[in-house]
Amino acid sequence: DIQLTQSPSFLSAYVGDRVTITCRASQGIRNHLTWYQQKPGKAPKLLIYSASTLQSGVPARFSGSGSGTEFTLTISSLQPEDFATYYCQQRNDYPITFGQGTRLEIK
Amino acid sequence: EVQLVESGGGLVQPGGSLRLSCSASGFTFSNHWMTWVRQAPGKGLEWVASIKEDGSVKHSMDGVKGRFTISRDNAKSSLYLQVNSLRAEDTAFYYCARLADGTSIFDYWGQGTLVTVSS
């Protein structure tokens, strides 16, 4: 199985900060990496797919990059509504796997 | 508007069974792979199973093989997950999600149904 390791697992930041979350895969997954945002009590929401393509309706302050085994999600200027948990997911091979999540909290 | 509504969760004893359902609307259900993803309370996301548009291909995680069965009824725009031989570790919110065309990108999710396995 392909393991995804996110870092950090917890991040505390201020509104307006630029933050970056990393997702590392245990083997190469080309660009088959997806990012989701989940708020408490809600279903996950698709943010970025194919490593760097922004889902329609997602604000441009979100961006993704990477290929192979290392990927990043960047939020350029944190807004209050961005405080949530973020998950990466690989779709290169079955079983589909998720990272353990990064919880982003307001400092 | 795409909508996915899960139902069928509840409290069940270890070894018991449930049938989870997901009713879809707002898109052509028969044109999309569908999937189940679960999340234990306070924990991360875990993919459970996926099914092809016509039901002819199914994939599932090793930990549920032989116990969980994914199926669909395109005439009813419904997705199902039959969960048998339930264990405490199966306690989770179960989400259904739609796969974007030809990919394993989960572009729309339901709100989830909670399965609690406890005596």
Interface residues (C-beta under 8 A of the other chain):
Chain A: H32 T34 Y36 Q38 K42 A43 P44 K45 L46 Y49 S50 Q55 Y87 Q89 R91 Y94 P95 I96 T97 F98 G99 Q100 G101
Chain B: T35 V37 G44 L45 E46 W47 S50 H59 M61 D62 Y95 A100 T103 S104 I105 F106 D107 Y108 W109 G110 Q111 G112
